[in-house]
Amino acid sequence: MTPREQRAALLGEDVITQIHDRVALAPAPGPDVTDDLRRILTRPASRTTATVPAPRAA
């Protein structure tokens, strides 16, 4: 069973339709929110692309 089918079984199609309707009414996020989300999702926990080498075993 796919995740979508599981949600439909748990919530029912009427509830899923109500959720979709509410989401459609929500305003689009502003550029500041979009920029923040892009930064967070591309660098979770403020990690940089540089990695720290693991310590060598003795």
KETI-403259 format. One record per residue (C-alpha): z, x, y; residue in one letter. Coordinates in steps of 0.1 Angstrom, whole numbers. Each point is the difference from the previous one (the first is absolute). Example, Ala and Ser with C-alpha at 12.3 -4.5 7.8 and 13.67 -1.06 7.14 Angstrom:
BEGIN
((78 123 -45) 'a')
((-7 14 34) 's')
END
This chain:
BEGIN
((0 0 0) 'm')
((-10 15 34) 't')
((25 2 29) 'p')
((-19 -28 17) 'r')
((3 -22 -30) 'e')
((37 8 -3) 'q')
((6 -10 37) 'r')
((-19 -32 -5) 'a')
((20 -8 -31) 'a')
((33 7 18) 'l')
((-8 -16 34) 'l')
((-27 -26 -7) 'g')
((-33 -3 18) 'e')
((14 -22 27) 'd')
((26 26 11) 'v')
((-27 27 0) 'i')
((-22 -21 21) 't')
((28 -6 25) 'q')
((6 38 2) 'i')
((-37 7 6) 'h')
((0 -26 28) 'd')
((30 15 17) 'r')
((-15 35 -2) 'v')
((-32 -13 15) 'a')
((20 -13 30) 'l')
((18 33 6) 'a')
((-14 21 29) 'p')
((-17 33 -7) 'a')
((23 30 5) 'p')
((-3 19 32) 'g')
((-14 35 2) 'p')
((35 15 1) 'd')
((10 -16 -33) 'v')
((-33 10 -16) 't')
((5 36 12) 'd')
((36 1 -13) 'd')
((-10 -15 -34) 'l')
((-29 25 -3) 'r')
((23 29 7) 'r')
((27 -12 -24) 'i')
((-24 -7 -28) 'l')
((-19 32 3) 't')
((31 22 4) 'r')
((29 -18 -18) 'p')
((35 15 9) 'a')
((-18 20 27) 's')
((-12 25 -26) 'r')
((-27 24 11) 't')
((-29 11 -21) 't')
((16 34 -6) 'a')
((21 1 -32) 't')
((30 22 -8) 'v')
((-5 21 -31) 'p')
((24 -8 -28) 'a')
((26 27 -8) 'p')
((-8 23 -29) 'r')
((21 -2 -31) 'a')
((19 31 -9) 'a')
END
